[in-house]
Amino acid sequence: MLTLLTILFALALILIAIVKYDIHPFLALFVGAILYGLLSGMPVELILKSITDGFGGVLGTIGLLILLGVIMGTFLEKTGGALVIAEKILSWIGEKSVTMAMLLSGYILSIPVFGDSTFIMLNPISKSLSLKSGVPYAATTIAVALGATASHSLVPPTPGPIATAGILEADLGMIIFWGLIVSLISLVPSYFFIKKTCMKIPLEPKIAEVVLEKESPKKPSVFSSFLPVLVPLLLIILASIAKYPTQPFGENMFTTVILFVGSPVIALLIGAFLSFTLPAKFDKKFLSSTGWIGESMLVAAPVILITGAGGVFGKMLQNSGIGDMVSANMSSANWGIFLPFLIAFALKTAQGSSTVAMITTASIIAPLLVSLGLDSETMRVFAALSIGAGAIAISHANDSFFWAVTQLSGLSIKQGNQTHSLGTLIMSVTAISVIYLITLFV
């Protein structure tokens, strides 16, 4: 009981520091981890070892993946490739299905690009399609927002799912495969929610903001725009299939090559290189410290540091013997896949950031996987997805994405809560329900 109270006290301090005093999550997590170690009576030597092992171990496996994913997204955003993808999706679905088109556009773009950036890029299209089709602007707005939310929390290579997979040592290819299935199914009730609720909100489109950079006067082709997104995903999934005990590809040079290029860091490196082909006129300044690569590093650095601090917290919990404590006290409780969901849900709702909620929850859950019966290769994947499902909701006033949605569209705070916030709750509950049903059969 004392250990549990110590954990809750440390988590409370972390949340208060982030939410009330606006302290950076890295500092809050790092100091909170050290404080937990001291309060739990860990030897000083073990606390120091937990810091180095936790920070270094996590960044050694995850840091490069986050950076490469951000680089890929930056080039898609800057060159207009992301908009090309959105316009192509619209042409496939048709202007009569504007709401569905915007839902899927937000979903696909948010796989390589941050949710906020996805919404900002698609907002002009959302406005113009609303005016052209007569579909209420509130509906197209929330469609983009919920579509971006689904893939942002459940489908790598966005930083949250990558970090969660690394911390839990879950197979990234299987997370991509099942994450796509879970997130796409979660879009179904979201679509009907939008059609039923958002269609009734009178909202006039405002003047769209200019979001494209001027460095690229010509947009890339559809083929070139899709390549950086699809190639890494396919390579990682192929590598996961190649690892199956049945060896579907056999033991040969092809399998060796697939396992190499399909390793997450190489696959995302290939995706990053493919994104370098997107500018109409390539300038070596793009790759400089002051160019797009430099901008990517500035975006990725805070996420990488937060992930490292989360690793320290997780290692501190692990070295304090939390796993044994849970085994002894929770053996009769069948929390299973729902505990990571509930922790992530509470953290997301309390402090606003899905990425912080996912990293913190994964750090807490990692030493408990055996106790919760989630330590098999398959259940690690669904534990990671459960965390992602919890980190979807509830997006409200403490979430920067909530303000991007309401301020750029003109939705009032009340309307934002009735549409976007409620929509994330529906999506989150749907996702964990789908995950639970899948675990009954796999």
URGITA-V759560 format. One record per backbone hydrogen bond with DSSP energy under -0.5 kcal/mol. CO is the residue of the C=O (numbers start at 1). NH is the residue of the N-H. E is the energy in kcal/mol with one decimal. If there is no record, write none. Layout:
# URGITA-V759560
[[CO | NH | E] [CO | NH | E]]
This chain:
# URGITA-V759560
[[1 | 5 | -2.5] [2 | 6 | -2.1] [3 | 7 | -2.1] [4 | 8 | -2.5] [5 | 9 | -2.4] [6 | 10 | -2.3] [7 | 11 | -2.7] [8 | 12 | -2.5] [9 | 13 | -2.2] [10 | 14 | -2.1] [11 | 15 | -2.5] [12 | 16 | -2.7] [13 | 17 | -2.4] [14 | 18 | -2.1] [15 | 19 | -3.3] [16 | 20 | -1.6] [16 | 21 | -1.5] [17 | 23 | -2.9] [24 | 28 | -2.3] [25 | 29 | -2.9] [26 | 30 | -2.6] [27 | 31 | -2.6] [28 | 32 | -2.1] [29 | 33 | -2.2] [30 | 34 | -1.8] [31 | 35 | -2.8] [32 | 36 | -2.3] [33 | 37 | -2.2] [34 | 38 | -2.3] [35 | 39 | -2.7] [36 | 40 | -2.2] [37 | 42 | -2.1] [38 | 41 | -1.2] [43 | 47 | -2.0] [44 | 48 | -2.3] [45 | 49 | -2.1] [46 | 50 | -2.2] [47 | 51 | -1.8] [48 | 52 | -2.0] [49 | 53 | -2.8] [50 | 54 | -2.3] [51 | 55 | -2.3] [52 | 56 | -2.1] [53 | 57 | -2.1] [54 | 58 | -1.6] [55 | 59 | -2.1] [56 | 60 | -2.0] [57 | 61 | -0.7] [58 | 61 | -0.9] [58 | 62 | -2.2] [59 | 63 | -1.1] [59 | 64 | -0.6] [62 | 66 | -2.2] [63 | 67 | -2.1] [64 | 68 | -2.7] [65 | 69 | -2.2] [66 | 70 | -2.1] [67 | 71 | -2.4] [68 | 72 | -2.2] [69 | 73 | -2.0] [70 | 74 | -2.5] [71 | 75 | -2.1] [72 | 76 | -1.9] [73 | 77 | -2.2] [74 | 78 | -2.9] [75 | 79 | -1.9] [76 | 80 | -0.7] [76 | 81 | -0.6] [76 | 82 | -2.1] [78 | 213 | -0.6] [80 | 84 | -1.9] [81 | 85 | -2.0] [82 | 86 | -1.9] [83 | 87 | -2.7] [84 | 88 | -2.1] [85 | 89 | -2.3] [86 | 90 | -2.0] [87 | 91 | -1.9] [88 | 92 | -2.0] [89 | 93 | -2.3] [90 | 94 | -3.0] [94 | 97 | -1.6] [95 | 98 | -0.8] [97 | 101 | -2.5] [98 | 102 | -2.6] [99 | 103 | -2.1] [100 | 104 | -2.5] [101 | 105 | -2.3] [102 | 106 | -2.4] [103 | 107 | -1.8] [104 | 108 | -2.8] [105 | 109 | -2.4] [106 | 110 | -1.5] [108 | 111 | -1.3] [108 | 112 | -0.6] [109 | 113 | -1.7] [114 | 118 | -2.6] [115 | 119 | -2.3] [116 | 120 | -2.3] [117 | 121 | -2.6] [118 | 122 | -2.1] [119 | 123 | -1.4] [120 | 124 | -0.5] [122 | 126 | -2.8] [123 | 127 | -2.4] [124 | 128 | -2.4] [125 | 129 | -2.6] [126 | 130 | -1.7] [127 | 131 | -2.1] [128 | 132 | -2.3] [129 | 133 | -2.7] [130 | 134 | -1.9] [136 | 139 | -0.8] [136 | 140 | -1.6] [137 | 141 | -2.4] [138 | 142 | -2.3] [139 | 143 | -1.9] [140 | 144 | -1.8] [141 | 145 | -2.2] [142 | 146 | -2.9] [143 | 147 | -2.1] [144 | 148 | -2.4] [145 | 149 | -1.9] [146 | 150 | -2.0] [147 | 151 | -1.3] [148 | 152 | -1.8] [149 | 153 | -1.4] [150 | 154 | -0.9] [151 | 155 | -2.2] [154 | 156 | -0.5] [155 | 158 | -1.1] [158 | 162 | -1.7] [159 | 163 | -2.9] [160 | 164 | -2.6] [161 | 165 | -2.5] [162 | 166 | -2.3] [163 | 167 | -2.6] [164 | 168 | -2.3] [165 | 169 | -0.6] [165 | 170 | -2.5] [166 | 169 | -0.5] [171 | 175 | -1.8] [172 | 176 | -2.4] [173 | 177 | -2.4] [174 | 178 | -2.8] [175 | 179 | -2.5] [176 | 180 | -2.2] [177 | 181 | -1.5] [178 | 182 | -3.0] [179 | 183 | -2.5] [180 | 184 | -2.1] [181 | 185 | -2.1] [182 | 186 | -2.0] [183 | 187 | -0.8] [184 | 187 | -0.7] [184 | 188 | -0.5] [185 | 188 | -1.3] [185 | 189 | -0.6] [186 | 190 | -0.9] [187 | 191 | -2.5] [188 | 192 | -1.8] [189 | 193 | -2.2] [190 | 194 | -2.4] [191 | 195 | -2.3] [192 | 196 | -1.9] [193 | 197 | -2.8] [193 | 198 | -0.6] [194 | 198 | -0.9] [194 | 199 | -1.1] [197 | 200 | -1.1] [198 | 201 | -1.4] [200 | 202 | -0.6] [201 | 203 | -0.7] [203 | 137 | -0.8] [215 | 217 | -0.7] [221 | 225 | -2.1] [222 | 226 | -2.1] [223 | 227 | -1.6] [224 | 228 | -0.8] [226 | 229 | -0.8] [226 | 230 | -2.7] [227 | 231 | -2.3] [229 | 233 | -0.9] [230 | 234 | -2.6] [231 | 235 | -2.6] [232 | 236 | -2.4] [233 | 237 | -2.1] [234 | 238 | -2.6] [235 | 239 | -2.2] [236 | 240 | -1.9] [237 | 241 | -2.1] [238 | 242 | -2.4] [239 | 243 | -1.1] [241 | 244 | -1.5] [241 | 248 | -0.5] [244 | 247 | -2.3] [247 | 250 | -1.6] [250 | 252 | -0.7] [252 | 256 | -1.9] [253 | 257 | -2.6] [254 | 258 | -2.7] [255 | 259 | -2.6] [256 | 260 | -1.5] [257 | 261 | -3.0] [258 | 262 | -2.1] [260 | 263 | -1.2] [263 | 266 | -0.6] [263 | 267 | -2.8] [264 | 268 | -2.4] [265 | 269 | -1.5] [266 | 270 | -2.4] [267 | 271 | -2.1] [268 | 272 | -2.5] [269 | 273 | -2.4] [270 | 274 | -2.4] [271 | 275 | -1.8] [272 | 276 | -0.9] [273 | 276 | -0.6] [274 | 277 | -1.3] [275 | 278 | -1.4] [283 | 286 | -2.4] [284 | 287 | -1.2] [285 | 288 | -1.6] [286 | 293 | -2.3] [288 | 291 | -0.8] [288 | 294 | -1.4] [291 | 295 | -2.2] [292 | 296 | -2.3] [293 | 297 | -2.1] [294 | 298 | -1.8] [295 | 299 | -1.9] [296 | 300 | -2.8] [297 | 301 | -2.4] [298 | 302 | -0.7] [299 | 303 | -0.7] [300 | 304 | -2.6] [301 | 305 | -2.5] [302 | 306 | -2.5] [303 | 307 | -2.4] [304 | 308 | -2.2] [305 | 309 | -2.4] [306 | 310 | -2.5] [307 | 311 | -1.9] [308 | 312 | -1.8] [309 | 313 | -2.1] [310 | 314 | -2.4] [311 | 315 | -2.5] [312 | 316 | -2.3] [313 | 317 | -2.2] [314 | 318 | -2.5] [315 | 319 | -2.7] [316 | 320 | -1.0] [317 | 322 | -1.7] [318 | 321 | -1.3] [321 | 325 | -1.7] [322 | 326 | -2.5] [323 | 327 | -2.3] [324 | 328 | -2.0] [325 | 329 | -1.9] [326 | 330 | -2.7] [330 | 333 | -1.1] [333 | 335 | -1.1] [335 | 338 | -1.9] [336 | 339 | -1.0] [336 | 340 | -0.5] [337 | 341 | -0.8] [338 | 342 | -2.6] [339 | 343 | -2.3] [340 | 344 | -2.2] [341 | 345 | -2.7] [342 | 346 | -2.4] [343 | 347 | -2.5] [344 | 348 | -2.8] [345 | 349 | -2.3] [346 | 350 | -1.9] [347 | 351 | -2.5] [348 | 352 | -2.3] [352 | 354 | -0.5] [353 | 357 | -2.0] [354 | 358 | -2.5] [355 | 359 | -2.5] [356 | 360 | -2.6] [357 | 361 | -2.2] [358 | 362 | -2.6] [359 | 363 | -2.0] [360 | 364 | -1.8] [361 | 365 | -3.0] [362 | 366 | -2.3] [363 | 367 | -0.5] [365 | 368 | -2.2] [365 | 369 | -0.7] [366 | 369 | -1.0] [368 | 372 | -2.2] [369 | 373 | -0.5] [369 | 374 | -3.2] [369 | 375 | -0.5] [370 | 373 | -1.1] [376 | 380 | -2.1] [377 | 381 | -1.0] [378 | 382 | -1.6] [379 | 383 | -2.2] [380 | 384 | -2.1] [381 | 385 | -2.0] [382 | 386 | -2.2] [383 | 387 | -1.9] [384 | 388 | -2.0] [385 | 389 | -2.5] [386 | 390 | -2.1] [387 | 391 | -2.1] [389 | 392 | -1.0] [390 | 393 | -0.9] [394 | 396 | -0.8] [396 | 399 | -2.3] [399 | 402 | -0.6] [399 | 403 | -1.3] [400 | 404 | -2.0] [401 | 405 | -2.3] [402 | 406 | -2.4] [403 | 407 | -2.7] [404 | 408 | -1.7] [405 | 409 | -1.1] [406 | 410 | -2.3] [406 | 411 | -0.7] [412 | 416 | -2.7] [413 | 417 | -2.2] [414 | 418 | -2.1] [415 | 419 | -1.5] [416 | 420 | -0.7] [416 | 421 | -2.2] [417 | 422 | -1.3] [419 | 423 | -2.2] [420 | 424 | -2.2] [421 | 425 | -1.6] [422 | 426 | -2.3] [423 | 427 | -2.3] [424 | 428 | -2.4] [425 | 429 | -2.4] [426 | 430 | -2.2] [427 | 431 | -2.5] [428 | 432 | -2.1] [429 | 433 | -1.9] [430 | 434 | -2.4] [431 | 435 | -2.5] [432 | 436 | -2.4] [433 | 437 | -2.1] [434 | 438 | -2.4] [435 | 439 | -2.2] [436 | 440 | -0.8] [437 | 440 | -0.6] [438 | 441 | -1.8] [438 | 442 | -1.3]]
